[in-house]
Amino acid sequence: MSYRIVRFYANPNKQSENVLGMRGLTLEEAQEHCNDPETSSRTCTTQTGKARTRKYGAWFDGYTEE
């Protein structure tokens, strides 16, 4: 079984999207990615994450089975 990372947005006008390069992961790899504070608008501190939040509103990375 493998997993992919999906970025989910609270904004109904912004569709969820696959995160580039984040496919074929083990469950442990997917969980590790999603536990990173930079994978949520609520806890991110990078300029890129903050810019995404300003542009699209709340978001977070989750995982789903492929």
Backbone as a printed PyTorch tensor [residue, N CA C, xyz], in Angstrom:
tensor([[[  0.8400,  -1.1620,   0.0000],
         [  0.0000,   0.0000,   0.0000],
         [  0.8960,   1.2400,   0.0000]],

        [[  0.5290,   2.2330,  -0.7900],
         [  1.2930,   3.4850,  -0.7930],
         [  0.3390,   4.6670,  -0.6570]],

        [[  0.9170,   5.8080,  -0.3160],
         [  0.1380,   6.9980,   0.0030],
         [  0.6600,   8.1990,  -0.7610]],

        [[ -0.2050,   9.1840,  -0.9260],
         [  0.1850,  10.4490,  -1.5440],
         [ -0.2640,  11.5780,  -0.6360]],

        [[  0.4450,  12.7020,  -0.7450],
         [  0.1270,  13.8780,   0.0560],
         [ -0.8110,  14.7740,  -0.7460]],

        [[ -1.8680,  15.2220,  -0.0950],
         [ -2.8490,  16.1060,  -0.7090],
         [ -2.9440,  17.3700,   0.1390]],

        [[ -2.9270,  18.5220,  -0.5200],
         [ -3.1050,  19.8020,   0.1850],
         [ -4.5830,  20.1680,   0.1200]],

        [[ -5.1940,  20.3130,   1.2680],
         [ -6.6120,  20.6430,   1.3810],
         [ -6.7620,  22.1140,   1.7530]],

        [[ -7.7480,  22.7630,   1.1610],
         [ -8.0220,  24.1800,   1.4140],
         [ -9.4190,  24.3410,   1.9970]],

        [[ -9.5670,  25.2510,   2.9470],
         [-10.8850,  25.5490,   3.5130],
         [-11.7280,  26.3420,   2.5170]],

        [[-11.0790,  27.1230,   1.6550],
         [-11.7590,  27.9360,   0.6510],
         [-12.4570,  27.0180,  -0.3560]],

        [[-13.7890,  27.0710,  -0.4670],
         [-14.4960,  26.1840,  -1.3900],
         [-14.1770,  26.4690,  -2.8630]],

        [[-13.5930,  27.6200,  -3.1470],
         [-13.2270,  27.9490,  -4.5260],
         [-11.8390,  27.4520,  -4.9080]],

        [[-11.0920,  26.9030,  -3.9570],
         [ -9.7610,  26.3770,  -4.2130],
         [ -9.7960,  24.8750,  -4.0300]],

        [[ -9.6030,  24.1550,  -5.1330],
         [ -9.6710,  22.6960,  -5.1130],
         [ -8.4310,  22.1040,  -4.4410]],

        [[ -8.6200,  21.0100,  -3.7210],
         [ -7.4930,  20.2790,  -3.1390],
         [ -6.5610,  19.8410,  -4.2530]],

        [[ -5.2680,  19.7040,  -3.9360],
         [ -4.2960,  19.3690,  -4.9650],
         [ -3.2460,  18.4170,  -4.4220]],

        [[ -2.6970,  17.5920,  -5.3240],
         [ -1.5780,  16.7380,  -4.9550],
         [ -0.3560,  17.6130,  -4.7480]],

        [[  0.4530,  17.2770,  -3.7640],
         [  1.7000,  17.9880,  -3.5260],
         [  2.7560,  17.3230,  -4.4110]],

        [[  3.4050,  18.1060,  -5.2480],
         [  4.3680,  17.5750,  -6.2120],
         [  5.4280,  16.7180,  -5.5420]],

        [[  5.7030,  15.5690,  -6.1490],
         [  6.7500,  14.6870,  -5.6610],
         [  6.4060,  13.8910,  -4.4230]],

        [[  5.1960,  13.9900,  -3.9690],
         [  4.8270,  13.3190,  -2.7240],
         [  3.8460,  12.1790,  -2.9990]],

        [[  4.3260,  11.1950,  -3.7540],
         [  3.5320,  10.0090,  -4.0960],
         [  4.3540,   8.7680,  -3.7850]],

        [[  3.6810,   7.6540,  -3.6710],
         [  4.3840,   6.3890,  -3.4430],
         [  5.0480,   6.3040,  -2.0760]],

        [[  4.4890,   7.0020,  -1.1160],
         [  5.0630,   7.0320,   0.2290],
         [  4.5550,   5.8750,   1.0770]],

        [[  5.3680,   5.4860,   2.0490],
         [  4.8870,   4.5440,   3.0540],
         [  3.9770,   5.3180,   4.0070]],

        [[  3.2210,   4.5960,   4.8000],
         [  2.3610,   5.2460,   5.7840],
         [  3.2050,   6.0910,   6.7420]],

        [[  4.3290,   5.5560,   7.1590],
         [  5.2070,   6.2870,   8.0860],
         [  5.7260,   7.5730,   7.4560]],

        [[  6.1100,   7.5410,   6.1760],
         [  6.5990,   8.7390,   5.4910],
         [  5.4970,   9.7890,   5.3710]],

        [[  4.2860,   9.3390,   5.0320],
         [  3.1590,  10.2660,   4.9020],
         [  2.8340,  10.9050,   6.2510]],

        [[  2.8140,  10.1150,   7.3050],
         [  2.5310,  10.6450,   8.6350],
         [  3.6230,  11.6110,   9.0900]],

        [[  4.8710,  11.2840,   8.7940],
         [  5.9780,  12.1720,   9.1630],
         [  5.8350,  13.5220,   8.4680]],

        [[  5.5120,  13.5070,   7.1710],
         [  5.3230,  14.7580,   6.4380],
         [  4.2110,  15.5860,   7.0870]],

        [[  3.0910,  14.9620,   7.3640],
         [  1.9330,  15.6870,   7.8850],
         [  2.1230,  16.1700,   9.3180]],

        [[  3.0670,  15.6050,  10.0320],
         [  3.3610,  16.0530,  11.3980],
         [  4.2890,  17.2620,  11.4240]],

        [[  4.8310,  17.6460,  10.2780],
         [  5.7100,  18.8150,  10.1870],
         [  4.8690,  20.0780,  10.3660]],

        [[  5.2520,  20.9880,  11.2480],
         [  4.4830,  22.2230,  11.4520],
         [  4.3360,  23.0620,  10.1790]],

        [[  5.2180,  22.8870,   9.2220],
         [  5.1530,  23.6770,   7.9860],
         [  4.0850,  23.1740,   7.0120]],

        [[  3.3480,  22.1330,   7.3860],
         [  2.3380,  21.5680,   6.4830],
         [  0.9180,  21.9880,   6.8470]],

        [[  0.8070,  23.1170,   7.5530],
         [ -0.5030,  23.6400,   7.9360],
         [ -0.4350,  25.1600,   8.0390]],

        [[ -1.4730,  25.8290,   7.5650],
         [ -1.5150,  27.2880,   7.6610],
         [ -1.5140,  27.7500,   9.1130]],

        [[ -2.0040,  26.9440,  10.0010],
         [ -2.0970,  27.3160,  11.4090],
         [ -0.7300,  27.3610,  12.0940]],

        [[  0.2240,  26.5420,  11.6140],
         [  1.5070,  26.4240,  12.3140],
         [  2.7270,  26.7690,  11.4620]],

        [[  2.5420,  27.0580,  10.1850],
         [  3.7000,  27.3250,   9.3300],
         [  4.3510,  28.6590,   9.6830]],

        [[  5.6560,  28.7470,   9.4200],
         [  6.4040,  29.9620,   9.7140],
         [  7.1760,  30.4810,   8.5030]],

        [[  7.2360,  29.7060,   7.4110],
         [  8.0070,  30.1230,   6.2380],
         [  7.2580,  31.1900,   5.4450]],

        [[  7.9940,  31.9630,   4.6970],
         [  7.3820,  32.9810,   3.8360],
         [  6.4630,  32.3330,   2.8020]],

        [[  6.8800,  31.1870,   2.2600],
         [  6.0570,  30.4870,   1.2600],
         [  4.7230,  30.0600,   1.8560]],

        [[  4.7620,  29.4650,   3.0350],
         [  3.5290,  29.0320,   3.6970],
         [  2.6240,  30.1920,   4.0600]],

        [[  3.2220,  31.2710,   4.5470],
         [  2.4340,  32.4440,   4.9040],
         [  1.8160,  33.1000,   3.6720]],

        [[  2.5620,  33.1190,   2.5620],
         [  2.0300,  33.6820,   1.3120],
         [  0.8710,  32.8330,   0.8020]],

        [[  0.9840,  31.5190,   0.9010],
         [ -0.1070,  30.6200,   0.4820],
         [ -1.3540,  30.9140,   1.3190]],

        [[ -1.1670,  31.1220,   2.6160],
         [ -2.2960,  31.4020,   3.5030],
         [ -2.9540,  32.7310,   3.1430]],

        [[ -2.1560,  33.7530,   2.8590],
         [ -2.7290,  35.0520,   2.4670],
         [ -3.5220,  34.9220,   1.1660]],

        [[ -3.0120,  34.1290,   0.2530],
         [ -3.6440,  33.9940,  -1.0660],
         [ -4.9030,  33.1210,  -1.0300]],

        [[ -4.8490,  31.9910,  -0.3000],
         [ -5.9360,  31.0050,  -0.3550],
         [ -6.6920,  30.7960,   0.9510]],

        [[ -6.2120,  31.3430,   2.0390],
         [ -6.8430,  31.0820,   3.3230],
         [ -6.2930,  29.8170,   3.9610]],

        [[ -7.0270,  29.2720,   4.9030],
         [ -6.5720,  28.1090,   5.6720],
         [ -6.3500,  26.8920,   4.7710]],

        [[ -5.3180,  26.1080,   5.0970],
         [ -4.9700,  24.9100,   4.3420],
         [ -4.2020,  23.9600,   5.2620]],

        [[ -4.1160,  22.7050,   4.8510],
         [ -3.2770,  21.7270,   5.5440],
         [ -2.9690,  20.5800,   4.5890]],

        [[ -1.8720,  19.8950,   4.8470],
         [ -1.5220,  18.6990,   4.0820],
         [ -2.0420,  17.4820,   4.8130]],

        [[ -2.6540,  16.5880,   4.0580],
         [ -3.1070,  15.3070,   4.5610],
         [ -2.6170,  14.2240,   3.6330]],

        [[ -2.9510,  12.9900,   3.9030],
         [ -2.5330,  11.9010,   3.0140],
         [ -3.7200,  11.0060,   2.7050]],

        [[ -3.5990,  10.3400,   1.5790],
         [ -4.6360,   9.4060,   1.1480],
         [ -3.9650,   8.2180,   0.4720]],

        [[ -4.6210,   7.1050,   0.5370],
         [ -4.0960,   5.8940,  -0.0790],
         [ -4.1720,   6.0310,  -1.6030]],

        [[ -3.1340,   5.5600,  -2.2750],
         [ -3.1240,   5.5780,  -3.7510],
         [ -3.8070,   4.3580,  -4.2990]]])
